[in-house]
Amino acid sequence: MTSPSRLPALAGLPLAVGSGLAIPVQGRINGALGARLNDGIAAAAVSFSTGLLVMILISLVLPRGRAGLAAIIPAVRSRAFPRIYVVAGAIGALFVFAQSFTVGILGVALFTVATVTGQTVSGLVVDRLGIGPAGKKSVTAIRIVGCVLTIAAVAWAVSPRFSGGGSGDGAAGLLLPLILPVAAGFLMSFQQAMNGTATLHYGTPIAATLVNFVAGCIVLWAAFAVKLAVAGPGNPLPGEWWYYLGGPMGCIFIGLGALLVRSLGVLVTGLGMIAGQLLGSLALDLALPAPGTVVAPATVLGTLLTLGAIILATLPWPRGALRRQRPVR
């Protein structure tokens, strides 16, 4: 099986930004579905199930998909990578559940800051440990500054929405709901690293994405079965077709993330997706604003600052500049 070739950063970073555009669309859809069903677990299970159907179809129709499908079991049996990587989809299940369950409590603003904070910090950790297929990457002062600026810029970009989000119960009431998106964001970098490594051995990100959706569906449907036994069924499924697009959106950023981490590393891939997430959120607020949404100057300026911070963290700095930085051990 031929492994996917590396992409140059000039091509890979725009792809990471493009894949990040799907995240706010998925968040808007899954949040709306969770509210419609009055059940975050059911909404997450529906989202993952539609994504699984899409990936099964792609895997059967495309020649590269069929080749990847045939490579999954031999790669797992031969222990080409740690078998725990097969359940990386459970992290995606946690992220989708966090979207469906907490967006209505926290608001989009707090949810975004929480997940970005977790993902940015863990991107540094994963690259430093060398878990992903790109190997170890030094944690330099510039990369740390770029990450801190990214978190600050994201907080600034979504600050106009703070007053309209949240449950109204004060900081203490938001603490527990905040833990879930922070944890989901933190684990996303590990998921990308696992998927990137698996992609090398499957030969295609199609297979890695399919395995993700299988694992996520198993976790979510098991959780839904427990909830069903305890609390009974919730509201019926809606008839509108757009409620079922969250899963296909997940196929986009999971698949591209698995492909890009080998070339860009986990941190840069994650930062690119964060930029796409903010740009997508801004475009949604302008084109299809939710009730009470106001696009303030801070939203636009914070988004631009985020792009600048990501460039700072990802540019190939001159060798002399890098030597003058002391890697953080």
LODO-250891 format. One record per residue (C-alpha): residue number from 0; residue in three letters; z, y, x negated. Coordinates in Angstrom, 2 decimals, m for minus. Each point is the difference from the previous one (the first is absolute). Layout:
BEGIN
nr | rest | zz | yy | xx
NUM | ALA | Z | Y | X
...
END
This chain:
BEGIN
nr | rest | zz | yy | xx
0 | MET | 0.00 | 0.00 | 0.00
1 | THR | m1.05 | 3.34 | m1.44
2 | SER | 2.76 | 2.58 | 0.10
3 | PRO | m0.75 | 3.46 | 1.39
4 | SER | m1.09 | 2.46 | m2.68
5 | ARG | 2.07 | 3.04 | m0.90
6 | LEU | m0.99 | 3.32 | 1.50
7 | PRO | 0.06 | 3.22 | m2.04
8 | ALA | 2.74 | 2.42 | 1.04
9 | LEU | m2.65 | 2.54 | 1.00
10 | ALA | m1.21 | m2.39 | 2.71
11 | GLY | 3.28 | m1.78 | 0.73
12 | LEU | 2.16 | 3.03 | 0.77
13 | PRO | m2.30 | 1.33 | 2.77
14 | LEU | m0.01 | m3.50 | 1.50
15 | ALA | 3.81 | m0.01 | m0.04
16 | VAL | 0.01 | 3.38 | 1.74
17 | GLY | m2.53 | m1.30 | 2.53
18 | SER | 2.07 | m3.08 | 0.77
19 | GLY | 3.06 | 2.20 | 0.50
20 | LEU | m1.84 | 1.81 | 2.79
21 | ALA | 0.44 | m3.13 | 2.14
22 | ILE | 3.82 | 0.09 | m0.23
23 | PRO | 0.69 | 2.98 | 2.31
24 | VAL | m2.56 | m1.31 | 2.49
25 | GLN | 1.78 | m3.34 | 0.03
26 | GLY | 3.37 | 1.73 | 0.27
27 | ARG | m1.12 | 2.06 | 2.99
28 | ILE | m1.40 | m3.10 | 1.75
29 | ASN | 2.95 | m2.31 | m0.75
30 | GLY | 2.51 | 2.68 | 0.95
31 | ALA | m1.76 | 0.54 | 3.31
32 | LEU | m0.20 | m3.76 | 0.63
33 | GLY | 3.70 | m0.43 | m0.77
34 | ALA | 0.85 | 2.76 | 2.47
35 | ARG | m2.33 | m1.46 | 2.64
36 | LEU | 1.49 | m3.49 | m0.34
37 | ASN | 3.52 | 1.35 | m0.58
38 | ASP | 0.20 | m2.67 | m2.71
39 | GLY | m0.60 | 0.65 | m3.71
40 | ILE | m0.12 | m3.71 | m0.89
41 | ALA | m2.62 | m0.76 | 2.65
42 | ALA | m2.11 | 2.96 | m1.12
43 | ALA | 0.14 | m1.13 | m3.64
44 | ALA | m0.89 | m3.58 | 0.98
45 | VAL | m2.98 | 1.19 | 2.04
46 | SER | m1.18 | 2.23 | m2.86
47 | PHE | 0.20 | m2.79 | m2.57
48 | SER | m1.67 | m2.49 | 2.34
49 | THR | m3.05 | 2.21 | 0.53
50 | GLY | m0.22 | 0.51 | m3.76
51 | LEU | 0.19 | m3.77 | m0.54
52 | LEU | m2.87 | m0.58 | 2.44
53 | VAL | m2.12 | 2.54 | m1.88
54 | MET | 0.77 | m1.62 | m3.36
55 | ILE | m0.76 | m3.52 | 1.30
56 | LEU | m3.38 | 1.23 | 1.25
57 | ILE | m0.79 | 1.73 | m3.31
58 | SER | 1.09 | m3.06 | m2.00
59 | LEU | m2.27 | m2.30 | 2.00
60 | VAL | m3.06 | 2.26 | 0.21
61 | LEU | m0.26 | 1.41 | m3.53
62 | PRO | m0.95 | m2.37 | m2.87
63 | ARG | 2.61 | 1.60 | m2.28
64 | GLY | 2.56 | m0.39 | 2.77
65 | ARG | m0.75 | m3.73 | 0.29
66 | ALA | 0.24 | m0.40 | m3.78
67 | GLY | 3.37 | 1.76 | m0.02
68 | LEU | 1.19 | m2.13 | 2.89
69 | ALA | m0.82 | m3.15 | m1.98
70 | ALA | 1.89 | 1.35 | m3.04
71 | ILE | 3.32 | 0.69 | 1.74
72 | ILE | 1.52 | m3.50 | 0.09
73 | PRO | m1.10 | m1.01 | m3.56
74 | ALA | 1.45 | 3.26 | m1.40
75 | VAL | 3.33 | m0.52 | 1.77
76 | ARG | 0.20 | m3.69 | m0.93
77 | SER | m0.73 | 0.66 | m3.68
78 | ARG | 2.70 | 2.73 | m0.09
79 | ALA | m2.54 | 2.46 | m1.37
80 | PHE | 2.49 | 2.66 | 1.07
81 | PRO | 3.56 | m0.17 | 1.38
82 | ARG | m0.08 | m1.59 | 3.45
83 | ILE | 2.24 | 2.74 | 1.37
84 | TYR | m3.10 | 2.24 | m0.15
85 | VAL | m1.40 | m1.91 | 2.98
86 | VAL | 2.61 | 1.60 | 2.27
87 | ALA | m0.88 | 3.57 | m1.07
88 | GLY | m1.25 | 0.48 | 3.54
89 | ALA | 3.63 | 0.00 | 1.19
90 | ILE | 0.33 | 3.41 | m1.70
91 | GLY | m2.96 | 1.27 | 2.00
92 | ALA | 1.66 | m1.38 | 3.12
93 | LEU | 3.14 | 1.99 | m0.83
94 | PHE | m2.07 | 3.18 | m0.49
95 | VAL | m1.82 | m0.40 | 3.33
96 | PHE | 3.29 | m0.75 | 1.76
97 | ALA | 1.51 | 3.11 | m1.59
98 | GLN | m2.92 | 2.03 | 1.36
99 | SER | 0.35 | m1.41 | 3.50
100 | PHE | 3.80 | 0.17 | 0.14
101 | THR | 1.02 | 3.18 | m1.85
102 | VAL | m2.79 | 2.56 | 0.46
103 | GLY | 1.26 | 0.71 | 3.50
104 | ILE | 3.55 | 0.46 | m1.33
105 | LEU | m0.66 | 1.90 | m3.22
106 | GLY | m3.23 | 1.78 | 0.78
107 | VAL | m3.09 | m0.22 | m2.20
108 | ALA | 1.41 | 2.46 | m2.54
109 | LEU | 3.15 | m1.88 | m0.99
110 | PHE | m1.82 | m3.34 | 0.14
111 | THR | m2.66 | 1.29 | m2.42
112 | VAL | 2.49 | 1.44 | m2.49
113 | ALA | 2.10 | m3.18 | 0.12
114 | THR | m2.91 | m2.37 | m0.68
115 | VAL | m1.57 | 2.24 | m2.66
116 | THR | 3.33 | 0.28 | m1.83
117 | GLY | 0.48 | m3.77 | m0.05
118 | GLN | m3.59 | m0.71 | m1.01
119 | THR | m0.12 | 2.61 | m2.78
120 | VAL | 3.23 | m1.19 | m1.62
121 | SER | m0.97 | m3.66 | 0.17
122 | GLY | m3.48 | 0.77 | m1.38
123 | LEU | 1.66 | 1.14 | m3.23
124 | VAL | 2.22 | m3.11 | m0.06
125 | VAL | m2.82 | m2.47 | 0.67
126 | ASP | m2.28 | 1.53 | m2.64
127 | ARG | 2.85 | 0.05 | m2.55
128 | LEU | 0.78 | m3.68 | 0.65
129 | GLY | m3.68 | m0.95 | m0.14
130 | ILE | 0.10 | m2.01 | 3.23
131 | GLY | m3.54 | 0.99 | 1.04
132 | PRO | m3.28 | m1.19 | m1.53
133 | ALA | m0.40 | 3.23 | m2.00
134 | GLY | 2.99 | m0.98 | m2.18
135 | LYS | 2.78 | 2.25 | m1.25
136 | LYS | m0.48 | 3.76 | 0.07
137 | SER | 2.29 | 2.42 | m1.80
138 | VAL | 2.22 | 2.20 | 2.16
139 | THR | m0.65 | 3.33 | m1.69
140 | ALA | 1.57 | 3.34 | 0.77
141 | ILE | m3.26 | 1.26 | 1.54
142 | ARG | m0.16 | m2.97 | 2.38
143 | ILE | 3.61 | 0.59 | 1.08
144 | VAL | m0.63 | 3.72 | 0.54
145 | GLY | m3.13 | m0.82 | 1.98
146 | CYS | 1.93 | m2.44 | 2.22
147 | VAL | 2.84 | 2.47 | 0.63
148 | LEU | m2.52 | 2.71 | 0.86
149 | THR | m1.79 | m2.42 | 2.33
150 | ILE | 3.18 | m0.68 | 1.97
151 | ALA | 0.85 | 3.72 | 0.14
152 | ALA | m3.53 | 0.92 | 1.07
153 | VAL | m0.06 | m2.63 | 2.74
154 | ALA | 3.34 | 1.30 | 1.29
155 | TRP | m1.42 | 3.53 | 0.02
156 | ALA | m3.20 | m1.09 | 1.74
157 | VAL | 1.87 | m1.67 | 2.88
158 | SER | 2.87 | 2.53 | 0.17
159 | PRO | m1.45 | 1.86 | 3.02
160 | ARG | 0.45 | m3.20 | 2.01
161 | PHE | 3.67 | m0.52 | m0.87
162 | SER | 1.19 | 2.18 | 2.86
163 | GLY | m1.96 | m2.03 | 2.52
164 | GLY | 0.84 | m3.50 | m1.29
165 | GLY | 3.08 | m2.16 | m0.03
166 | SER | 2.35 | m1.28 | 2.62
167 | GLY | 2.20 | 3.07 | 0.19
168 | ASP | 3.08 | m1.98 | m1.01
169 | GLY | 0.45 | 1.78 | m3.33
170 | ALA | m0.23 | m1.30 | m3.55
171 | ALA | 2.42 | m2.87 | 0.63
172 | GLY | m2.13 | m1.25 | 2.88
173 | LEU | m3.13 | 0.05 | m2.16
174 | LEU | 1.47 | m1.78 | m3.03
175 | LEU | m0.50 | m3.57 | 1.21
176 | PRO | m3.55 | 0.59 | 1.36
177 | LEU | m0.91 | 1.67 | m3.32
178 | ILE | 0.97 | m3.07 | m2.02
179 | LEU | m2.77 | m2.08 | 1.56
180 | PRO | m3.02 | 2.19 | m0.98
181 | VAL | 1.48 | 0.69 | m3.46
182 | ALA | 0.34 | m3.77 | m0.56
183 | ALA | m3.48 | m0.65 | 1.40
184 | GLY | m1.50 | 2.69 | m2.24
185 | PHE | 1.88 | m1.30 | m3.05
186 | LEU | m1.29 | m3.54 | 0.56
187 | MET | m3.61 | 1.13 | 0.54
188 | SER | m0.59 | 0.37 | m3.74
189 | PHE | 1.20 | m3.57 | m0.55
190 | GLN | m2.37 | m1.15 | 2.75
191 | GLN | m2.93 | 1.74 | m1.67
192 | ALA | 0.89 | m1.56 | m3.36
193 | MET | 0.27 | m3.48 | 1.52
194 | ASN | m3.28 | 0.40 | 1.89
195 | GLY | m1.78 | 1.31 | m3.09
196 | THR | 1.11 | m3.01 | m2.06
197 | ALA | m0.96 | m2.43 | 2.77
198 | THR | m3.41 | 1.68 | 0.32
199 | LEU | m0.76 | m0.85 | m3.66
200 | HIS | 0.46 | m3.70 | 0.74
201 | TYR | m1.62 | m0.06 | 3.44
202 | GLY | m2.98 | 1.93 | m1.36
203 | THR | m0.07 | 2.47 | 2.89
204 | PRO | 2.41 | 2.35 | 1.81
205 | ILE | m1.22 | m1.50 | 3.28
206 | ALA | 2.03 | m3.17 | m0.62
207 | ALA | 3.09 | 1.94 | m1.09
208 | THR | m0.18 | 2.16 | 3.13
209 | LEU | m0.42 | m3.07 | 2.22
210 | VAL | 3.07 | m1.68 | m1.55
211 | ASN | 1.95 | 3.23 | 0.58
212 | PHE | m0.80 | 0.03 | 3.69
213 | VAL | 0.84 | m3.69 | 0.40
214 | ALA | 3.43 | 0.48 | m1.61
215 | GLY | 0.66 | 3.19 | 1.95
216 | CYS | m0.93 | m1.60 | 3.31
217 | ILE | 2.32 | m2.95 | m0.62
218 | VAL | 2.93 | 2.34 | m0.72
219 | LEU | m0.68 | 2.34 | 2.92
220 | TRP | m0.66 | m2.67 | 2.62
221 | ALA | 3.16 | m1.85 | m1.07
222 | ALA | 1.95 | 3.24 | 0.39
223 | PHE | m1.64 | 0.65 | 3.37
224 | ALA | 0.90 | m3.53 | 1.20
225 | VAL | 3.66 | 0.68 | m0.82
226 | LYS | m0.15 | 3.37 | 1.76
227 | LEU | m1.69 | m1.60 | 3.02
228 | ALA | 2.72 | m2.64 | 0.26
229 | VAL | 2.76 | 2.60 | m0.23
230 | ALA | m1.36 | 2.97 | 1.95
231 | GLY | m2.96 | m1.34 | 1.95
232 | PRO | m3.53 | 1.43 | 0.20
233 | GLY | m0.68 | 3.72 | m0.13
234 | ASN | m2.82 | 2.00 | 1.51
235 | PRO | m3.44 | m1.64 | 0.45
236 | LEU | m2.77 | 0.56 | m2.53
237 | PRO | m2.07 | 3.15 | 0.62
238 | GLY | m3.63 | m0.22 | 1.02
239 | GLU | m1.28 | 2.82 | m2.20
240 | TRP | m1.99 | m1.37 | m2.95
241 | TRP | 1.19 | 2.54 | m2.57
242 | TYR | 3.55 | m1.38 | 0.06
243 | TYR | m1.35 | m3.02 | m1.91
244 | LEU | m1.56 | 1.83 | m2.96
245 | GLY | 3.19 | 0.10 | m2.09
246 | GLY | m0.66 | m3.44 | m1.49
247 | PRO | m3.56 | 0.80 | m1.18
248 | MET | 1.35 | 3.19 | m1.59
249 | GLY | 2.46 | m2.18 | m1.92
250 | CYS | m2.87 | m2.18 | m1.23
251 | ILE | m1.51 | 3.06 | m1.69
252 | PHE | 2.97 | 1.18 | m2.05
253 | ILE | 1.38 | m3.46 | m0.80
254 | GLY | m3.38 | m1.26 | m1.22
255 | LEU | m0.83 | 3.10 | m2.03
256 | GLY | 3.51 | 0.13 | m1.43
257 | ALA | m0.33 | m3.60 | m1.21
258 | LEU | m3.30 | 0.88 | m1.66
259 | LEU | 1.06 | 3.27 | m1.61
260 | VAL | 3.35 | m0.83 | m1.61
261 | ARG | m1.73 | m1.90 | m2.82
262 | SER | m1.94 | 3.09 | m1.04
263 | LEU | 2.40 | 2.81 | 0.86
264 | GLY | 3.43 | m1.60 | m0.18
265 | VAL | 2.47 | m0.07 | 2.85
266 | LEU | 1.30 | 3.56 | m0.36
267 | VAL | m3.39 | 1.72 | m0.06
268 | THR | m1.30 | m2.14 | 2.86
269 | GLY | 3.07 | 0.89 | 2.04
270 | LEU | m0.26 | 3.71 | m0.82
271 | GLY | m3.66 | 0.02 | 0.99
272 | MET | 0.86 | m1.62 | 3.32
273 | ILE | 2.75 | 2.60 | 0.52
274 | ALA | m2.60 | 2.75 | m0.48
275 | GLY | m2.26 | m1.68 | 2.53
276 | GLN | 2.94 | m0.42 | 2.37
277 | LEU | 0.74 | 3.74 | m0.06
278 | LEU | m3.66 | 0.98 | 0.33
279 | GLY | m0.40 | m2.43 | 2.90
280 | SER | 3.12 | 1.32 | 1.70
281 | LEU | m1.28 | 3.57 | m0.37
282 | ALA | m3.40 | m0.97 | 1.42
283 | LEU | 1.65 | m1.78 | 2.95
284 | ASP | 2.19 | 3.02 | 0.72
285 | LEU | m3.07 | 2.24 | 0.01
286 | ALA | m2.38 | m2.28 | 1.92
287 | LEU | 2.34 | m1.95 | 2.30
288 | PRO | 3.36 | 1.79 | m0.04
289 | ALA | 2.99 | m1.75 | 1.51
290 | PRO | 2.04 | 1.98 | 2.56
291 | GLY | 1.91 | 2.80 | m1.73
292 | THR | m1.93 | m0.31 | m3.28
293 | VAL | m0.51 | 3.23 | m1.94
294 | VAL | m1.97 | 0.12 | m3.25
295 | ALA | 2.00 | 2.57 | m1.99
296 | PRO | m0.94 | 1.52 | m3.40
297 | ALA | 2.67 | m2.22 | m1.62
298 | THR | m1.89 | m3.07 | 1.23
299 | VAL | m3.23 | 1.06 | m1.70
300 | LEU | 1.64 | 1.34 | m3.18
301 | GLY | 2.27 | m3.04 | m0.32
302 | THR | m3.01 | m2.30 | 0.31
303 | LEU | m1.83 | 1.93 | m2.74
304 | LEU | 3.09 | m0.12 | m2.22
305 | THR | 0.19 | m3.75 | 0.55
306 | LEU | m3.57 | m0.39 | m1.24
307 | GLY | 0.86 | 2.09 | m3.06
308 | ALA | 3.12 | m2.09 | m0.72
309 | ILE | m2.00 | m3.21 | 0.25
310 | ILE | m2.62 | 1.35 | m2.41
311 | LEU | 2.83 | 0.91 | m2.41
312 | ALA | 1.39 | m3.54 | 0.14
313 | THR | m3.35 | m1.77 | m0.30
314 | LEU | m2.17 | 1.99 | m2.42
315 | PRO | m0.74 | m1.71 | m3.34
316 | TRP | 1.89 | 2.47 | m2.17
317 | PRO | m1.08 | 0.47 | m3.66
318 | ARG | 1.44 | m2.46 | m2.45
319 | GLY | 1.93 | 2.69 | m1.83
320 | ALA | 1.67 | 1.11 | 3.22
321 | LEU | 0.97 | m3.55 | 0.81
322 | ARG | 1.49 | m0.54 | m3.44
323 | ARG | 2.15 | 3.07 | 0.45
324 | GLN | 1.49 | m1.48 | 3.18
325 | ARG | 2.78 | m2.49 | m0.35
326 | PRO | m0.41 | m2.91 | 2.37
327 | VAL | 3.00 | m0.54 | 2.23
328 | ARG | 1.62 | m3.31 | m0.86
END
